[in-house]
Amino acid sequence: MNPIKEIQKQKYADSFKALKIIQLILMILVIIVYIVLFMSVPDMRNYVEHSDLLKVTNISLFVLILIGILVTIFDLSKYVPVLTEYEEQKNKSYLDALTGIPNRFSCDLVFEMYGEDRKLSNVACAVIIINNLIDINREKGRIAGNQALVDFSWMLEDISDNYGFAGRNGGNEFLLIVENCDDLKMKEFFQKLDKRVYEYNMQPGKDSIEISYAYVINSTFHASKFSDIIAEAYRKIKENKKKQAKAQ
């Protein structure tokens, strides 16, 4: 089972509902506009009344539109509850309850995917940590800390959509996995993320978020197991923290 595809299905479910509602509104509007024109424009009414072809054409169009309305209502009544239930079940399984992005279970499933003879040569993995989450929780309260988590998660997911898989691996830790990745691509990603975090921190009323990260690009690391790539990324970020602590 591919968690990335499952998460995408949830997004398509929302699109399906929105599309059906728009279809229904448009078809009803077409009927209303036609009736208004028919009643308010005498020439149009006379043409229709004195032409069998126009009568048949108009009746056929009305029947087709009514069938379309009935089919759309049927789709909404039958499939939307199923999709809603599907979304709820998948949300519990694959998405983090707080942030709405892929959770640890999704991350684990992605790890398993890369254990099934997938090519690792150009895969990259990054570990991202919110350094000051504990400080926000302590100084501003858990609600503020949760809001920081949610806001950062949305930033991360928005940017990662064009790169690869991003998920919350529990607590203040996040993972990014990118296929066909080189150092330039990873640097580009983190430049965008740093910029977004900086802009967020400049907003009034927002608690500043401080992040650190480390990444491993397997085209230079040459690991044969995906778990080794993740372990190396965690080792790097711990090493960076130790260096920062010594520098202080």
C-alpha positions in Angstrom: 0.0 0.0 0.0 1.4 3.4 -1.0 0.6 6.1 1.6 1.4 8.9 -0.8 -1.3 7.7 -3.1 -3.8 7.2 -0.3 -3.2 10.8 0.9 -3.7 12.0 -2.6 -7.0 10.2 -2.8 -8.3 12.1 0.2 -7.6 15.4 -1.7 -9.4 14.0 -4.7 -12.4 13.2 -2.6 -12.8 16.9 -1.7 -12.4 17.9 -5.3 -15.1 15.4 -6.3 -17.6 16.8 -3.9 -16.8 20.4 -5.0 -17.1 19.5 -8.7 -20.5 17.8 -8.2 -21.9 20.8 -6.3 -20.6 23.2 -9.0 -22.2 21.0 -11.7 -25.6 21.0 -9.9 -25.5 24.8 -9.4 -24.6 25.5 -13.0 -27.4 23.2 -14.4 -30.0 24.8 -12.1 -28.8 28.3 -13.2 -29.1 27.3 -16.8 -32.7 26.3 -16.3 -33.5 29.5 -14.3 -31.9 31.8 -16.9 -33.8 30.0 -19.8 -37.1 30.3 -18.0 -36.6 33.9 -17.3 -35.7 34.6 -20.9 -38.6 32.6 -22.2 -41.1 34.4 -20.0 -39.6 37.9 -20.5 -38.7 37.9 -24.3 -41.9 37.7 -26.4 -40.1 37.0 -29.7 -38.3 34.1 -28.2 -41.5 32.7 -26.9 -43.2 33.1 -30.2 -40.4 31.4 -32.1 -40.6 28.4 -29.8 -44.4 28.2 -29.9 -44.6 28.2 -33.7 -41.7 25.9 -34.4 -42.0 22.2 -33.9 -38.2 21.8 -34.3 -37.5 24.4 -31.5 -40.1 22.7 -29.3 -38.5 19.3 -29.7 -35.0 20.8 -29.2 -36.0 22.7 -26.1 -37.8 19.8 -24.6 -34.8 17.5 -25.3 -32.4 20.0 -23.7 -34.6 20.3 -20.6 -34.8 16.5 -20.3 -31.1 16.2 -20.6 -30.5 18.9 -18.0 -33.0 17.3 -15.6 -31.3 14.0 -16.1 -28.0 15.6 -15.3 -29.4 17.2 -12.2 -30.8 13.9 -11.0 -27.6 12.0 -11.7 -25.6 14.7 -9.9 -27.9 14.5 -6.9 -27.6 10.7 -7.0 -23.8 11.0 -7.0 -23.9 13.4 -4.1 -26.3 11.3 -2.0 -24.6 8.0 -2.7 -20.8 8.7 -3.1 -20.2 11.7 -0.9 -21.1 9.8 2.4 -18.8 7.0 1.2 -16.0 9.4 0.4 -16.5 11.2 3.8 -16.3 7.9 5.6 -13.2 7.0 3.6 -11.6 10.3 4.4 -12.2 9.9 8.1 -10.8 6.4 8.1 -7.7 7.3 6.1 -7.2 10.5 8.2 -7.0 8.3 11.3 -4.6 6.0 9.6 -2.3 8.2 7.6 -2.6 11.8 8.7 -1.4 13.4 11.9 -4.4 14.3 14.0 -3.0 17.7 15.0 -1.3 19.0 11.8 -3.1 17.1 9.1 0.1 16.1 7.3 1.3 12.5 7.0 2.0 10.9 10.4 4.6 8.5 11.7 2.6 5.5 10.4 2.8 7.1 6.9 6.6 7.6 7.3 7.0 4.0 8.4 5.1 2.8 5.3 7.3 5.0 3.0 10.4 3.4 4.7 8.9 0.0 3.9 8.4 1.0 0.3 12.1 1.7 0.0 12.8 -1.7 1.4 11.1 -3.4 -1.5 13.9 -3.4 -4.1 13.4 0.3 -4.9 16.4 2.1 -6.3 18.2 4.1 -3.6 21.0 5.6 -5.7 19.4 9.0 -6.1 17.2 9.1 -3.0 17.7 11.9 -0.4 16.4 12.0 3.2 16.3 15.0 5.5 15.5 15.4 9.2 13.9 18.7 10.2 13.5 19.7 13.9 11.7 22.7 15.5 14.3 23.6 18.0 12.3 25.9 20.2 9.0 24.0 20.4 9.7 23.1 24.1 10.4 26.8 24.8 7.1 27.9 23.2 5.2 25.2 25.1 6.8 26.3 28.4 6.5 30.1 27.9 3.3 30.4 25.9 1.4 27.2 26.7 0.6 24.1 24.8 -2.0 25.8 22.6 0.7 28.1 21.2 3.1 25.2 20.8 0.4 23.3 18.9 -0.2 26.3 16.7 3.5 26.5 15.8 3.4 22.8 14.9 0.4 23.3 12.7 1.7 26.4 11.0 5.1 24.9 10.3 3.6 21.7 9.0 1.5 23.6 6.5 4.6 25.5 5.3 6.5 22.2 5.0 3.8 20.4 3.1 3.2 23.3 0.8 6.8 23.5 -0.3 7.4 19.7 -0.3 4.5 19.1 -2.8 6.9 19.9 -5.6 9.8 17.8 -4.2 8.7 14.6 -2.5 7.2 13.2 0.7 7.1 15.1 3.9 5.7 13.9 7.2 5.7 14.4 11.0 7.7 11.7 12.7 6.4 12.5 16.1 7.1 15.4 18.5 9.0 18.2 16.9 10.6 16.0 14.2 9.8 15.9 10.5 11.1 13.9 7.6 11.5 14.8 4.0 12.2 12.1 1.3 13.0 13.2 -2.3 13.7 10.9 -5.2 16.0 11.8 -8.1 17.7 14.3 -5.8 21.0 16.0 -5.8 22.6 18.5 -3.5 21.4 21.5 -5.6 17.8 20.3 -5.4 18.0 19.8 -1.6 19.6 23.2 -1.1 16.9 24.8 -3.2 14.2 23.2 -1.0 15.7 24.4 2.2 16.3 27.9 0.8 12.5 28.1 0.2 11.7 26.6 3.6 14.1 29.0 5.4 12.5 31.9 3.5 9.0 30.8 4.4 9.9 30.4 8.1 11.6 33.9 8.1 8.5 35.5 6.5 6.3 33.7 9.1 8.4 34.9 12.0 8.1 38.5 10.7 4.3 38.4 11.1 2.9 40.2 14.2 1.4 37.9 16.8 3.3 34.8 15.6 5.7 32.9 17.9 9.0 32.7 16.1 9.9 29.2 14.9 13.6 28.1 14.9 14.4 25.0 12.8 17.5 22.9 12.2 18.0 20.2 9.6 20.4 17.7 8.1 20.1 15.7 5.0 21.8 12.8 3.3 22.0 12.3 -0.5 22.5 8.7 -1.3 24.3 9.4 -4.6 27.2 10.4 -2.4 26.5 8.3 0.7 26.0 5.0 -1.2 23.9 3.2 1.4 22.3 -0.1 0.4 19.5 0.1 3.0 17.1 3.0 3.4 17.3 2.7 7.2 21.0 3.6 6.9 20.2 6.8 5.1 17.7 7.9 7.8 20.2 6.9 10.5 22.9 9.0 8.9 20.5 12.0 8.7 19.7 11.7 12.4 23.4 11.3 13.2 24.2 14.5 11.2 21.6 16.6 13.0 22.8 15.4 16.4 26.3 16.2 15.5 25.3 19.7 14.4 23.5 20.2 17.7 26.6 19.2 19.6 28.7 21.7 17.6 26.3 24.5 18.2 26.2 23.7 21.9 30.0 23.9 22.1 30.1 27.1 20.1 27.8 28.7 22.7 
